[in-house]
Amino acid sequence: MVLQSLLKNCLQLSCILRTPKAGFRSTTSGGLIIQSTSSDVYQNLAVEDWILDNMNLENRQVLFLWRNSPAVVIGRHQNPWQECNLRLLRQKNIKLARRRSGGGTVYHDLGNINLTFFTTRKKYERMENLKLVVKALKALRPQLDVHVTDRYDILLDGQYKISGTAAKLGRTTAYHHCTLLCNADKFVLSSVLKSPYKGLKSNATPSVPASVKNLFEEDPSLTCEMLLDAIAEEYATQHQIDHHITLINPADETVLPGINNKTKELQTWEWVYGKTPKFSVSTCFNMVYKDSFLDVKVDMDVRHGRIEVCNIDLPEQWLPPALCSELVKSLTGSKFCPNETTTLATTLLRVCPQDNELHSRWNLLCENMVMLM
């Protein structure tokens, strides 16, 4: 069933109707509302890429609705070590993704709604999209005090951020996406978006901290489904289309040819970490060994996520100079990554003399080096 015939045969309903969909290569004009059936952040970001690359937006505007399981999403030009607590993400099994748009870092979970507005570049208008969201919220709950700021945020009660914005502008097409906090886990949000790493210097785009609040806190009767439907209905009204949401499975190659390759690319280390703008680390850490306190100074330059320059300043004679030099040599060119550093350290330890004292000191140093990452 092609999209054109599906929309023609769709009953004129005042409520939201959701149906699964095959194929999107239709060239018919008008607006289209799509919702993902997946909660995987990489799959949903891949859908954005697919729509931008494959759909004819000349005579059509598209609204894409999606929600993710716990994930931290950084902007195209950001540094993950600067933006979030990577160790905590690993502990909590929270995914890290880098999107193709600019802007700051956001935390996603199923209590957070994501909206992507696709248009031609000429019709791109962030403010109008955000006003549409505010109008939908007002229609749903007239008592809500919500408004759009000059920074393209949506504030609740004049001070709490409930929506942030980012965009990608192509030569002829564009999209603007924003979040909407309904009932996200604010404790996890604040924890994972706090970087513990020290001594980082970078020209990467920094996020701007803000106080946030869930709409659920203002009105506990609100749900994500209600908000999605209200926004879809307002979008349909403004674009004079059926109040109809087309469901898609972002893993279905018959609907979205080539989508799985886009998803795989977004999951690669080279994209998530390797696209980080060049940065440096200059820090000291203290090691406690047999009631002694030792200061270690580390300086590194990291480019494309790999250690380009590495210097480790240890107390004299604490480790054989040749062994420390071998560690520096091995780290140079390697990924700025705890797993890779652990593997390198373990490999080097095998060629060390069988000396328990030496092994203990080596392990302590490498554990602290890994903590930097």
Secondary structure, DSSP 8 states (H G I E B T S, - for coil): --HHHHHHHS---SS-EEEE---------EEEEEEES---HHHHHHHHHHHHHHS--TTEEEEEEE--SSEEEE-TT--HHHHS-HHHHHHHT-EEEE-SS-S--EEE-TTEEEEEEEEETTT--HHHHHHHHHHHHHHH-TT--EEE-TTS-EEETTTEEEE-EEEEE-SSEEEEEEEEESS--HHHHHHHTS----SEEE-S-------B--HHHH-TT--HHHHHHHHHHHHHHHHT--SEEEEE-TT-TTTSTTHHHHHHHHHSHHHHTTTS--EEEEEEEEEEETTEEEEEEEEEEEETTEEEEEEEE--TTSS-HHHHHHHHHHHTTSBS-HHHHHHHHHHHHHTS-S-HHHHHHHHHHHHHHHHT-
